[in-house]
Amino acid sequence: MQTGSAKLPSQFYDVIVVGAGPAGNYAAGELASLGHKVAVLEQKETPDIGICCTGIISPECFDSFGVTPEVILTRANSAKFFSPSGKSFRLKTEKVQAYVVDSAYFNLAIAARAKAQGATYFLSSRVSDVAIKKDEVQIEALCLRQKELFKTRAVILATGFKPELTQSLGMGKIKHFLIGAQAVVKTKSIDEIEVYFSQEVAPGFFAWLVPISADKALAGVISPYHAGLYLKKFLASSFCQGKVVGDEAEIRQKVIPLGTLPRTYGDRVLVIGDAAGQVKPTTGGGIYFGHLGAKIATEVLGDALNTDDLTAARLSCYQRQWRTKIGREIRLGYWVRQAYARLNDRQVERIFNFLDSGGVTKALLNSPNFFFDWHSRLILAGLKYSLVHPLRKIWYLLSREAGS
């Protein structure tokens, strides 16, 4: 992969992708494979540096990226969920529900595939300005401490949660966000994904231990604030006693958007991935939704390039399509997260007691609506189930207790 150089940006591109995350890399590769001249501008030295992602994705999502299975660390068909008091229940299926991938190598593999398809990469290239002109887009970037000007017919912003560029282009900003913190830890007796619900160690969200080998796991917390401090609190809590035996790496943190960007298209520009808010509010995961957004973006932009119509009116169908695909999922997930965030540990414990004693988890696990990537289907199935089963109590709890 190339780094910035005074001579390199003199070329005129069909598309420049800003950001070399999974969504940006995938979009770059797909557009390059269609014969378009594509460049990727990435501020990091390599796409695998400083990634903060648990890397849990469904087999279907993994397969659609077209990378080799060597990046898969473990396969999961079960998980344990812990209440504030330590009460737990386990969900298990016969079929593998998720892969845990090495996020750094996974992203690097997608970038390598994009390069093989014809995309050019400019690393250590930090974009400072995007200017939409009548016949082109001009992008200013600091490449290896030297200012460069790139020109392109269209641009895709895949920058993650960095609102400066979208605001400067009149697309607004995502107002709410969470912070994710994660570290690699040494463990014993951890052989499946464990999720912990406690407002003491993960206010408004949850904490996790995800095994990545026989004696290592990813420990993480998502919280609206001070996620790094809460991760340390989680690791020192009774939840981790006898399980976590030592830290191995530094704590990495990431901003997670909560809600969607008001406008994800404009003249000669599309926004995808975390930058667009294509993230699951229930888990903070962005790989799958970002991938769906990237797929739709490449289809819309590919057609627009071929007809040389890159107006906002032409590109507006991108936003309609991706919101039709995942908009309801995001809205319903946002409601569930907001309701949960208002509960205290006593109320969370009551919900766990009900789930543990009512046979609800087994019923929903066996439901045809159980899909790893589509949480709203399970939520709506739960609502429907509650009409004929005591599960209505849990929704009563969520609605009543959240308002108290």
C-alpha positions in Angstrom: 0.0 0.0 0.0 1.2 3.5 -0.9 1.8 6.4 1.3 1.3 10.1 0.4 3.6 11.7 -2.1 3.8 15.1 -3.8 3.4 13.4 -7.2 0.7 10.8 -6.5 -2.4 13.0 -6.1 -2.0 14.6 -9.6 -4.3 11.8 -10.9 -8.1 12.4 -11.2 -10.2 9.7 -9.5 -13.7 8.4 -10.1 -14.2 7.9 -6.4 -12.2 8.7 -3.3 -13.1 6.8 -0.1 -12.1 8.6 3.1 -11.4 6.0 5.8 -10.1 2.5 5.6 -12.4 0.7 8.0 -14.4 -2.4 6.9 -17.2 -0.4 5.2 -14.8 1.9 3.4 -12.5 -0.9 2.3 -15.4 -3.0 1.0 -16.9 0.0 -0.9 -13.5 0.8 -2.4 -13.0 -2.8 -3.6 -16.5 -3.2 -5.1 -16.2 0.1 -7.1 -12.7 -0.7 -8.3 -13.9 -4.2 -9.4 -16.5 -2.4 -11.6 -13.6 -0.6 -13.4 -13.8 2.7 -11.6 -10.6 4.5 -10.6 -10.7 4.4 -6.8 -8.4 5.8 -4.1 -8.6 5.4 -0.3 -7.3 8.0 2.1 -6.5 6.7 5.5 -5.0 8.7 8.4 -3.3 5.7 10.0 -0.1 4.1 8.9 -1.9 0.8 8.2 -5.6 -0.2 8.4 -5.0 -2.6 11.2 -3.6 -0.1 13.8 -5.5 0.9 16.9 -8.7 -0.9 16.2 -11.2 -1.2 19.1 -13.8 -3.8 18.0 -14.8 -7.1 19.5 -15.2 -8.6 16.1 -18.4 -10.6 16.7 -20.2 -11.1 13.4 -22.6 -13.6 11.9 -21.3 -16.3 9.5 -23.5 -14.7 6.7 -22.0 -11.3 7.3 -18.4 -12.7 7.3 -19.0 -14.6 4.0 -20.2 -11.5 2.2 -16.9 -9.8 2.8 -15.1 -12.4 0.7 -12.0 -12.9 3.0 -10.3 -16.1 4.0 -11.3 -17.9 7.3 -7.8 -17.5 8.7 -8.9 -14.3 10.5 -11.5 -16.2 12.5 -10.4 -16.7 16.1 -13.4 -18.7 17.5 -16.9 -19.8 16.6 -19.7 -19.3 19.0 -23.1 -21.0 19.4 -23.7 -20.0 23.1 -23.5 -17.1 25.5 -24.1 -16.5 29.2 -25.8 -13.4 30.5 -25.2 -12.2 34.1 -27.5 -10.1 36.3 -26.2 -7.5 38.7 -26.2 -10.1 41.5 -24.4 -12.7 39.4 -27.4 -14.7 38.5 -27.0 -16.1 35.0 -28.8 -17.8 32.2 -27.4 -19.4 29.1 -28.5 -19.3 25.5 -27.3 -22.1 23.2 -28.1 -23.2 19.7 -27.0 -26.2 17.7 -25.9 -24.0 14.8 -22.9 -21.6 15.0 -24.4 -18.1 15.5 -21.3 -16.0 15.3 -17.6 -15.8 14.5 -15.2 -13.9 16.6 -12.7 -12.5 14.1 -9.3 -10.8 14.7 -10.6 -7.3 13.9 -7.2 -6.0 12.9 -6.4 -8.8 10.4 -10.0 -8.9 9.3 -9.9 -5.2 8.3 -6.4 -5.7 6.7 -7.7 -8.6 4.7 -10.6 -6.5 3.3 -8.2 -3.7 2.4 -5.9 -6.2 0.7 -8.8 -7.5 -1.3 -9.7 -4.0 -2.3 -6.2 -3.3 -3.4 -6.1 -6.5 -5.5 -9.4 -5.3 -7.1 -7.6 -2.1 -8.2 -8.0 0.4 -5.4 -5.1 2.7 -4.6 -4.3 3.4 -0.9 -2.8 6.5 0.5 -1.9 5.9 4.1 -0.8 8.4 6.8 -3.1 10.8 4.9 -5.4 12.9 7.1 -8.2 14.7 5.3 -8.7 18.2 6.5 -11.3 19.5 4.0 -13.8 18.3 1.4 -15.0 20.9 -1.1 -17.8 20.0 -3.5 -17.4 21.9 -6.8 -19.6 21.9 -9.9 -17.6 19.3 -11.8 -15.5 17.6 -9.1 -14.7 17.2 -5.5 -11.5 18.6 -4.1 -10.0 17.0 -1.0 -7.2 18.5 1.0 -5.1 16.1 3.0 -2.0 16.1 5.1 0.1 13.2 3.6 3.2 12.5 5.6 3.2 16.1 6.9 2.8 17.5 3.4 -0.4 19.1 2.2 -1.8 17.5 -0.9 -4.9 18.2 -3.1 -6.8 15.2 -4.4 -9.5 15.6 -7.1 -12.3 13.1 -7.8 -15.7 12.8 -9.4 -17.3 11.6 -6.1 -16.4 10.9 -2.5 -17.5 8.4 0.1 -17.1 9.4 3.7 -16.3 6.3 5.8 -14.5 8.1 8.6 -16.2 6.6 11.7 -17.7 9.0 14.2 -16.0 12.2 13.2 -18.6 14.8 12.7 -16.4 17.7 11.4 -16.6 16.7 7.8 -20.3 16.0 7.6 -21.1 19.2 9.4 -18.9 21.2 7.0 -20.9 19.7 4.1 -24.2 20.6 5.6 -25.2 17.0 6.5 -25.6 17.7 10.2 -24.2 15.6 13.0 -25.2 12.6 15.1 -26.0 14.2 18.5 -25.8 11.2 20.8 -23.0 8.7 21.3 -21.5 6.1 23.6 -17.9 5.2 24.4 -16.6 1.6 24.1 -13.5 0.5 25.9 -11.7 -2.8 25.5 -8.5 -4.7 26.4 -7.0 -8.1 25.9 -6.9 -10.0 29.3 -5.5 -13.3 30.4 -8.2 -15.6 31.6 -9.0 -19.1 32.9 -12.3 -21.0 32.7 -13.8 -18.8 30.0 -15.0 -20.9 27.1 -18.0 -18.9 25.8 -19.1 -15.3 25.4 -20.2 -13.7 28.7 -22.3 -10.6 28.9 -22.7 -8.6 32.2 -25.6 -6.3 33.0 -24.9 -3.9 35.9 -25.3 -0.2 36.2 -22.4 -0.2 38.6 -19.8 -1.4 36.1 -21.5 -0.5 32.8 -24.1 2.2 33.3 -26.7 2.3 30.5 -25.2 -0.7 28.6 -23.3 -3.8 29.4 -19.8 -5.3 29.9 -18.4 -8.5 28.3 -15.7 -11.2 28.2 -15.2 -12.7 24.8 -12.7 -15.6 24.6 -10.3 -15.4 21.7 -8.0 -18.3 22.7 -7.7 -20.9 25.4 -6.3 -18.3 27.9 -7.1 -14.9 26.5 -10.3 -12.9 26.1 -11.5 -9.4 25.1 -12.8 -7.6 28.1 -14.9 -4.5 27.3 -17.5 -2.0 28.5 -19.8 0.4 26.7 -21.0 3.4 28.6 -22.1 7.0 27.9 -19.0 8.3 29.7 -15.7 7.2 31.4 -15.7 3.9 29.7 -12.1 3.3 30.4 -12.6 3.8 34.1 -15.6 1.5 34.1 -13.7 -1.2 32.3 -11.1 -1.1 35.1 -13.9 -1.3 37.6 -15.4 -4.2 35.8 -12.1 -6.1 35.8 -11.7 -5.5 39.5 -15.3 -6.5 40.3 -16.6 -9.8 41.6 -17.7 -10.6 38.0 -14.1 -11.2 37.0 -12.8 -12.8 40.1 -11.3 -16.2 39.3 -11.8 -15.6 35.5 -9.4 -12.7 34.7 -5.9 -13.3 35.9 -4.0 -10.4 34.3 -4.1 -7.6 31.7 -2.1 -8.0 28.6 -2.6 -4.8 26.6 -3.6 -1.2 26.9 -7.2 -0.1 27.0 -8.4 1.1 23.7 -11.5 3.3 23.3 -13.9 4.2 20.5 -16.8 6.5 20.0 -20.0 4.7 19.0 -22.7 6.8 17.3 -26.2 6.4 18.8 -28.8 7.5 16.2 -28.4 8.3 12.5 -27.0 11.2 10.5 -29.8 13.5 9.3 -28.5 13.4 5.7 -26.2 10.8 4.2 -26.0 12.0 0.7 -25.3 15.2 -1.3 -24.0 16.4 -4.6 -21.1 13.9 -5.4 -21.0 12.6 -1.8 -22.3 9.6 0.2 -21.7 8.7 3.9 -21.5 5.1 5.1 -20.8 3.1 8.2 -20.4 4.6 11.7 -20.2 8.1 10.1 -23.8 7.6 8.9 -24.9 6.0 12.2 -25.3 2.6 10.6 -24.8 0.9 14.0 -26.9 -1.5 16.1 -28.1 0.5 19.2 -28.6 -2.8 21.1 -24.9 -3.9 20.9 -22.9 -1.0 19.5 -21.8 -3.2 16.6 -21.3 -1.5 13.3 -19.7 -4.1 11.0 -22.9 -5.6 9.6 -25.0 -2.5 9.2 -22.0 -0.6 7.9 -21.5 -3.4 5.4 -25.1 -3.2 4.2 -24.8 0.6 3.9 -21.6 0.1 1.8 -23.3 -2.4 -0.5 -26.1 0.0 -1.2 -23.8 2.9 -1.6 -21.6 1.1 -4.2 -24.7 0.1 -6.2 -26.2 3.6 -6.2 -22.9 5.3 -6.9 -21.8 2.8 -9.5 -25.0 3.5 -11.5 -24.6 7.3 -11.0 -21.0 7.2 -12.2 -22.0 5.3 -15.4 -24.7 7.9 -16.2 -22.6 10.8 -15.1 -25.4 12.1 -12.8 -23.9 12.7 -9.4 -26.4 15.2 -8.2 -28.0 15.0 -4.7 -31.3 14.2 -6.3 -29.8 11.2 -8.1 -27.9 9.9 -5.0 -30.8 10.5 -2.6 -32.1 7.0 -3.3 -29.1 5.7 -1.3 -30.6 7.1 2.0 -34.0 5.8 1.2 -32.7 2.3 0.5 -30.5 1.9 3.5 -33.2 3.4 5.9 -35.7 1.0 4.4 -33.3 -1.9 5.0 -32.2 -1.1 8.6 -34.0 2.0 9.7 -36.7 0.1 11.8 -34.0 -2.0 13.3 -32.1 1.1 14.5 -35.2 2.9 15.8 -36.5 -0.1 17.8 -33.0 -0.9 19.1 -32.7 2.7 20.2 -36.0 2.5 22.1 -34.9 -0.7 23.9 -31.5 0.8 24.8 -33.1 4.0 26.1 -35.6 2.0 28.2 -32.9 -0.2 29.7 -30.6 2.8 30.5 -33.3 4.2 32.8 -33.4 1.0 34.9 -31.5 0.5 38.2 -29.9 -2.7 39.2 -32.9 -3.8 41.3 -35.1 -3.5 38.3 -32.7 -5.3 36.0 -32.5 -8.1 38.6 -36.3 -8.5 38.5 -36.2 -8.9 34.7 -33.5 -11.6 35.0 -35.6 -13.4 37.6 -38.5 -13.5 35.3 -36.5 -14.6 32.3 -34.8 -17.3 34.4 -38.1 -18.7 35.7 -40.6 -18.2 32.9 -39.2 -20.3 30.1 -39.2 -17.2 28.0 -35.6 -17.5 26.8 -36.1 -21.0 25.5 -39.3 -20.0 23.7 -37.7 -17.0 22.0 -34.5 -18.9 21.2 -36.6 -21.5 19.3 -38.6 -18.8 17.6 -38.2 -18.5 13.8 -37.5 -14.8 14.4 -34.2 -15.6 16.2 -31.5 -14.0 13.9 -28.1 -12.9 15.1 -28.1 -9.8 12.9 -31.8 -8.7 13.3 -32.6 -8.0 16.9 -35.9 -6.2 16.1 -37.4 -9.4 14.8 -36.8 -11.0 18.2 -38.0 -7.9 20.1 -41.3 -7.9 18.1 -41.7 -11.6 18.5 -41.4 -11.0 22.2 -44.1 -8.4 22.1 -46.4 -10.7 20.1 -45.6 -13.6 22.5 -46.4 -11.3 25.5 -50.0 -11.1 24.3 -50.6 -14.8 25.2 -47.8 -15.4 27.8 -46.6 -13.8 31.0 -43.7 -12.2 29.0 -46.0 -9.1 29.0 -44.6 -8.6 32.5 -41.1 -7.8 31.1 -42.5 -5.2 28.8 -44.6 -3.8 31.6 -41.4 -3.6 33.7 -39.5 -1.8 30.9 -42.2 0.7 30.3 -43.2 1.3 33.9 -39.8 1.2 35.6 -38.1 3.2 32.9 -40.4 6.1 33.7 -40.0 5.9 37.5 
